[in-house]
Amino acid sequence: MRARLTQGSFTSSLLAVLAAVVVTVVLLGLGSASWPAALRAFFVQPVSNRYYFGNMLSSMGYLLIAALGIVIAFRCGLYNLGGEGQIFVGALAGTLAGLALPALPAFLGTLLVLSVATATGAMLAGLSGLFRRFWGAPELITSYLLSAALIPAAEYLIVGPANDPARSLLATARLPNDYWLARLFLPSELNLSFPVALALAAAVYLMMFHTVRGYELRIFGLNEEFATYAGIHPTTYTLGAMGLSGALHGLTGGLMIAGTYHAAISGFSGGVGWNAIAVALVGRLHPLGAVAAALVFAYLDAGTKASMLHTEFTFELGTIIQAVILLLVTASLVIRRRPV
């Protein structure tokens, strides 16, 4: 019965994606003067050369790491809606730390940026877990409010005190070149963050389904009262799961800075934290399912950008496509229970 539930769950996600593809084809026909050219731009261009393909994989890696943070929190029965802020604020903290210590050896400098970003994300999400555990404040609300409050503060620092006047962008100074992650697929932006994302997906899968801690986390997510009665300490999994979720979001921001942007830029996160929720839901809150879902979302995003560049396709139509996927997948979640 458990296997059947899992299979059906992933089948509904596949049907949702296929339905979105049908919507995509229709919208491409309505939104472009040349339907064949629009179809080619959307479906073929993302894999047509090294630049497009590498950039698509780069976006997939960032989405995947953030989605793994959502998988951990949701599987534990917690709702981390502050991922966007954890990514953005973590990235800014990591950038400022790297700029404050520009003379470190290359490896240590990169490690500093990533560690500070990860710790910042863990602290922000951990605060929501703390509020939930000891004061009963819903983490769904507190995580969102913390993110909503801190993103404008971070934006103020980027455009104000931390802004680099020598640059034409609203951004901080660039990190030292030695702190940048190595590129893997030139001339694209693909870098070491992509294999890191795949390794983290495998690690989360092994932790969640092949360790006692992972089993306890899933039991806690299904029934907190039963888990507590069975001896599973609620503080460990309330604070621990939220902290780990935030850490993965913060790491996402740090990798985006060290791997792609090399500076904190106003609005650079571009909704990755929110899209990660959709990726996790499409992947049915399974670490390996999130890998496939992140690839689908990255492909759709790359196709949307290619269509906007080569045809009359607009950004709004691309947003509608992603909204259709999220709507269909989350609708099916309402009537299904997650497998243990």
PyMOL commands that set and color helices and strands:
alter all, ss='L'
color gray80, all
select helices_A, chain A and resi 2-31+35-43+45-47+50-75+83-100+106-135+139-159+177-179+193-210+212-222+224-229+234-261+272-282+287-310+315-333
alter helices_A, ss='H'
color red, helices_A
deselect
rebuild
show_as cartoon
